[in-house]
Amino acid sequence: MRQARKVMRFPKTATSVEQWMRVAGWIGLGLILIVSLVPGPERPHTGLSGQMEHTIAYLMTATAYSWSSSRLQERLAWLAFLSAVSGGLEVCQLVIPGRNGQVIDWAASSFGASIGTILGWLARTIVSQAGERRLSG
């Protein structure tokens, strides 16, 4: 009697990319938490304005989360979550030595998360359509 050979199946490329983007989002969020909660003198500085640092950090994190999400509701939930986290971190900074929580920083973070959500959706759409075209002919 002949045994059926087990065939190793690899995940679809899109699924693999989605998984990596979700991991990148969690890494981004972890880095944001660490950098936001250390005392002022210990925080690394990029040389950019504080609001630009906020915008870029949340833009990159939201782009990863948005790319990893297949539904609009999930993307909007990540956007709301990141905006809420940003607001919470600004409040926490009020009691951290050398830090000051500011509404303008929360706004910059939320703006970056909004733009990142749109960029992640666009990137996922473009990559998906290119993959479909490649498969169809």
LOZA-652275 format. One line per 10 residues: number of its first residue (from 0); their letters; for each residue x, y, z of N, C-alpha, C. Coordinates in Angstrom, 2 decimals, padded with zeros to 5 digits. Each point is the difference from the previous one (the first is absolute). Layout:
! residues N
NUM	a	X:Y:Z:X:Y:Z:X:Y:Z; ...
//
This chain:
! residues 137
0	mrqarkvmrf	000.83:-001.18:000.00:-000.83:001.18:000.00:000.88:001.25:000.00; -000.35:000.90:-000.79:000.80:001.20:-000.17:-000.50:001.12:000.91; 000.93:000.66:000.70:-000.38:001.11:000.88:-000.01:001.31:-000.78; -000.95:000.82:000.34:-000.05:001.32:-000.63:001.12:000.87:000.55; 000.66:000.68:-000.90:001.08:000.90:000.42:-000.59:001.27:000.56; 000.58:000.45:001.09:-000.44:001.27:000.56:000.66:001.12:-000.79; -000.80:000.94:-000.38:000.50:001.13:-000.76:000.11:001.20:000.93; 001.19:000.58:000.02:000.20:001.18:000.83:-000.61:001.20:-000.72; -000.86:000.69:000.69:-000.65:001.16:-000.60:000.50:001.27:000.69; 000.35:000.95:-000.81:000.45:001.29:000.51:-001.19:000.95:000.01
10	pktatsveqw	-000.01:000.93:000.95:-001.10:000.97:000.01:000.05:000.88:-001.23; -001.16:000.51:-000.38:-000.05:000.95:-001.11:000.90:001.18:000.32; 000.54:000.60:-001.03:000.89:001.14:000.20:-000.71:001.12:000.75; -001.24:000.28:-000.37:-000.73:001.09:000.66:-000.16:-000.29:001.48; -000.31:-001.24:000.35:-000.17:-000.35:001.40:001.31:000.18:000.75; 001.09:-000.41:-000.62:001.30:000.14:000.62:000.34:001.47:000.22; -000.26:000.83:-000.99:000.26:001.44:000.12:-000.87:000.59:001.10; -001.26:-000.39:000.05:-000.90:000.50:001.04:000.53:-000.35:001.38; 000.49:-001.22:000.15:000.52:-000.43:001.30:001.23:000.83:000.38; 000.90:000.22:-000.93:001.19:000.80:000.28:-000.37:001.44:000.32
20	mrvagwiglg	-000.99:000.52:-000.68:-000.43:001.38:000.27:-000.62:000.10:001.40; -000.73:-001.01:000.41:-000.58:000.02:001.35:001.13:-000.02:001.04; 001.02:-000.83:-000.23:001.15:-000.03:000.91:000.70:001.36:000.02; 000.16:000.60:-001.18:000.63:001.33:-000.07:-000.82:001.03:000.78; -001.32:-000.10:-000.07:-000.85:000.91:000.75:000.20:-000.14:001.50; 000.06:-001.26:000.47:000.21:-000.22:001.45:001.38:000.48:000.43; 001.00:-000.20:-000.84:001.34:000.50:000.33:-000.02:001.53:000.06; -000.65:000.62:-000.97:-000.11:001.46:000.00:-000.70:000.51:001.25; -001.09:-000.66:000.38:-000.71:000.42:001.21:000.87:-000.18:001.24; 000.73:-001.10:000.07:000.90:-000.22:001.13:001.06:001.09:000.11
30	lilivslvpg	000.57:000.36:-001.14:001.02:001.07:000.00:-000.61:001.34:000.41; -001.20:000.28:-000.48:-000.68:001.24:000.39:-000.21:000.04:001.51; -000.46:-001.12:000.57:-000.23:-000.06:001.45:001.28:000.25:000.78; 001.07:-000.65:-000.41:001.28:000.14:000.72:000.50:001.43:-000.08; 000.05:000.56:-001.21:000.53:001.34:-000.18:-000.88:001.05:000.69; -001.30:-000.26:000.06:-000.92:000.96:000.60:000.04:000.01:001.52; 000.42:-001.10:000.60:-000.09:-000.11:001.46:001.33:000.14:000.74; 001.10:000.20:-000.72:001.28:000.20:000.69:000.13:001.48:000.37; 000.74:000.30:001.06:000.22:001.41:000.37:000.64:000.78:-001.14; -000.28:001.28:-000.05:000.45:000.86:-001.09:001.46:-000.10:-000.38
40	perphtglsg	000.94:000.07:000.98:001.41:-000.06:-000.37:000.44:-001.34:-000.60; -000.74:-001.07:000.27:000.38:-001.32:-000.50:-000.62:-000.32:-001.36; -000.90:000.83:-000.45:-000.68:-000.25:-001.27:000.92:000.30:-001.17; 000.06:-000.89:-000.97:000.81:000.30:-001.20:-000.66:001.12:-000.81; 000.82:000.82:-000.62:-000.51:001.10:-000.82:000.52:-000.17:-001.42; -000.85:000.32:-000.96:000.37:-000.15:-001.41:000.53:001.29:-000.60; -000.25:001.12:000.66:000.35:001.28:-000.57:-001.20:000.66:-000.68; -001.07:-000.77:-000.19:-001.23:000.56:-000.56:-000.81:000.64:001.12; -001.00:000.77:-000.37:-000.88:000.57:001.02:-000.78:-001.13:000.66; -000.45:000.23:001.23:-000.78:-001.01:000.71:-001.23:-000.43:-000.75
50	qmehtiaylm	-000.70:000.95:-000.61:-001.21:-000.35:-000.73:000.32:-000.83:-001.25; 001.12:000.29:-000.64:000.39:-000.79:-001.17:000.35:-001.43:000.42; 000.69:-000.15:001.13:000.31:-001.33:000.52:-001.29:-000.78:000.28; -000.97:000.67:000.62:-001.29:-000.64:000.29:-000.68:-000.43:-001.30; -000.06:000.91:-000.95:-000.68:-000.28:-001.26:000.62:-001.20:-000.70; 001.32:-000.03:-000.10:000.68:-001.08:-000.71:-000.17:-001.34:000.72; 000.16:-000.01:001.31:-000.12:-001.25:000.76:-001.39:-000.61:-000.14; -001.02:000.82:000.13:-001.37:-000.51:-000.10:-000.38:-000.30:-001.45; 000.53:000.76:-000.96:-000.24:-000.29:-001.41:000.53:-001.38:-000.36; 001.23:-000.29:000.41:000.60:-001.29:-000.32:-000.75:-001.15:000.67
60	tatayswsss	-000.35:000.18:001.25:-000.71:-001.05:000.73:-001.38:-000.23:-000.59; -000.73:001.07:-000.28:-001.34:-000.13:-000.57:000.05:-000.59:-001.41; 001.02:000.34:-000.77:000.13:-000.58:-001.34:000.11:-001.52:000.10; 000.80:-000.47:000.92:000.16:-001.45:000.17:-001.31:-000.66:000.43; -000.67:000.57:001.00:-001.27:-000.57:000.46:-001.05:000.04:-001.11; -000.08:001.09:-000.73:-001.01:000.13:-001.05:000.26:-001.00:-001.12; 001.26:-000.17:-000.37:000.34:-000.96:-001.05:-000.37:-001.41:000.45; 000.13:-000.28:001.28:-000.28:-001.35:000.50:-001.50:-000.27:000.15; -000.83:001.01:-000.16:-001.44:-000.14:000.21:-000.74:-000.09:-001.32; -000.93:-000.93:-000.08:-000.73:-000.19:-001.25:-001.33:000.75:-000.03
70	rlqerlawla	-000.48:000.46:001.15:-001.31:000.65:000.04:000.12:001.45:000.49; -000.87:000.85:-000.52:-000.01:001.40:000.38:-000.21:000.17:001.50; -000.92:-000.77:000.58:-000.28:000.11:001.43:001.24:-000.28:000.83; 000.79:-000.96:-000.41:001.22:-000.33:000.72:001.01:001.14:-000.11; 000.12:000.58:-001.18:000.91:001.13:-000.18:-000.41:001.18:000.88; -001.29:000.28:000.02:-000.48:001.12:000.82:000.17:-000.29:001.49; -000.13:-001.26:000.38:000.22:-000.36:001.41:001.46:000.22:000.38; 000.94:-000.37:-000.88:001.42:000.25:000.27:000.28:001.49:000.09; -000.62:000.79:-000.89:000.18:001.45:000.02:-000.49:000.58:001.32; -001.19:-000.42:000.42:-000.55:000.49:001.28:000.87:-000.43:001.17
80	flsavsggle	000.48:-001.25:-000.06:000.86:-000.52:001.07:001.30:000.81:000.10; 000.65:000.23:-001.13:001.26:000.76:000.01:-000.22:001.43:000.48; -001.09:000.61:-000.40:-000.29:001.35:000.46:-000.25:000.02:001.51; -000.71:-001.00:000.50:-000.26:-000.08:001.45:001.29:-000.26:000.77; 000.85:-000.89:-000.53:001.29:-000.27:000.65:000.82:001.28:000.06; 000.02:000.73:-001.10:000.75:001.26:-000.03:-000.50:000.96:001.07; -001.31:000.15:000.11:-000.55:000.88:001.02:000.34:-000.47:001.40; -000.08:-001.30:000.22:000.35:-000.56:001.31:001.46:000.22:000.35; 000.87:-000.15:-000.99:001.43:000.22:000.25:000.30:001.46:000.30; -000.71:000.90:-000.65:000.19:001.43:000.29:-000.41:000.30:001.44
90	vcqlvipgrn	-001.07:-000.62:000.48:-000.42:000.19:001.39:001.06:-000.58:000.94; 000.51:-001.18:-000.31:001.04:-000.63:000.83:001.24:000.88:000.09; 000.33:000.67:-001.08:001.21:000.83:-000.02:-000.08:001.19:000.97; -001.19:000.32:000.45:-000.16:001.11:000.95:000.68:-000.30:001.34; 000.20:-001.29:000.32:000.63:-000.37:001.28:001.39:-000.60:-000.17; 000.53:000.01:-001.21:001.34:-000.54:-000.26:001.00:001.14:000.01; 001.07:-000.11:000.79:000.99:001.09:000.07:000.57:000.34:-001.37; 000.04:001.27:-000.29:000.58:000.47:-001.25:-000.92:-000.14:-001.20; -001.24:-000.39:000.21:-000.95:-000.17:-001.10:-001.18:000.92:000.22; -000.67:000.35:-001.07:-001.22:000.78:000.11:-000.99:-000.47:-001.06
100	gqvidwaass	-001.16:-000.40:000.45:-001.03:-000.43:-000.93:-000.66:001.23:-000.63; -000.16:-000.03:-001.30:-000.58:001.15:-000.70:-001.07:-000.46:-000.99; -001.02:000.81:-000.12:-001.07:-000.30:-000.95:000.54:000.01:-001.42; 000.93:000.90:-000.32:000.56:000.06:-001.34:000.74:-001.29:-000.36; 000.64:-000.64:000.98:000.66:-001.29:-000.25:-001.02:-001.09:-000.28; -001.11:000.00:000.75:-001.07:-000.97:-000.25:-000.56:000.21:-001.41; -000.20:001.28:-000.38:-000.53:000.30:-001.33:000.96:-000.47:-001.09; 001.29:000.20:000.19:001.00:-000.43:-000.98:000.01:-001.52:-000.12; -000.11:-000.68:001.13:-000.04:-001.47:-000.02:-001.25:-000.51:-000.71; -001.13:000.60:000.30:-001.26:-000.41:-000.62:000.00:000.30:-001.50
110	fgasigtilg	000.60:001.13:-000.37:000.13:000.34:-001.42:000.85:-001.06:-000.71; 001.14:-000.34:000.60:000.87:-001.02:-000.59:-000.71:-001.34:-000.12; -000.76:-000.37:001.02:-000.75:-001.26:-000.04:-001.05:000.03:-001.11; -000.62:001.14:-000.20:-001.02:000.13:-001.06:000.63:-000.16:-001.38; 001.10:000.70:-000.23:000.69:-000.11:-001.29:000.53:-001.42:-000.20; 000.55:-000.59:001.05:000.51:-001.37:-000.09:-001.10:-001.01:-000.31; -001.17:000.21:000.55:-001.13:-000.89:-000.28:-000.35:000.05:-001.49; 000.00:001.19:-000.56:-000.29:000.16:-001.43:001.11:-000.62:-000.84; 001.26:000.26:000.36:001.13:-000.56:-000.77:000.02:-001.52:000.05; -000.30:-000.58:001.17:-000.03:-001.45:000.12:-001.08:-000.61:-000.88
120	wlartivsqa	-001.17:000.63:-000.01:-001.09:-000.48:-000.84:000.39:000.09:-001.48; 000.59:001.15:-000.41:000.41:000.15:-001.39:001.06:-001.03:-000.39; 000.99:-000.19:000.86:001.06:-000.97:-000.30:-000.56:-001.40:-000.15; -000.88:-000.39:000.93:-000.59:-001.34:-000.07:-000.82:-000.15:-001.29; -000.76:001.03:-000.35:-000.83:-000.05:-001.21:000.86:-000.14:-001.24; 001.05:000.81:-000.09:000.88:-000.04:-001.18:000.69:-001.35:-000.12; 000.52:-000.50:001.10:000.69:-001.31:-000.02:-000.99:-001.11:-000.36; -001.19:000.04:000.56:-001.00:-001.04:-000.30:-000.39:000.03:-001.47; -000.23:001.18:-000.55:-000.39:000.10:-001.40:001.13:-000.44:-000.93; 001.23:000.32:000.36:001.14:-000.44:-000.81:000.12:-001.51:000.03
130	gerrlsg	-000.22:-000.60:001.16:000.03:-001.46:000.11:-001.10:-000.66:-000.79; -001.19:000.57:000.02:-001.12:-000.56:-000.77:000.27:000.08:-001.49; 000.56:001.12:-000.46:000.32:000.15:-001.43:001.06:-001.00:-000.43; 000.98:-000.21:000.89:001.08:-000.94:-000.32:-000.55:-001.42:-000.10; -000.93:-000.36:000.87:-000.57:-001.35:000.01:-000.97:-000.21:-001.16; -000.67:001.07:-000.45:-001.01:-000.17:-001.04:000.60:000.08:-001.41; 001.21:000.38:-000.10:000.51:-000.03:-001.35:001.14:000.85:-000.20
//
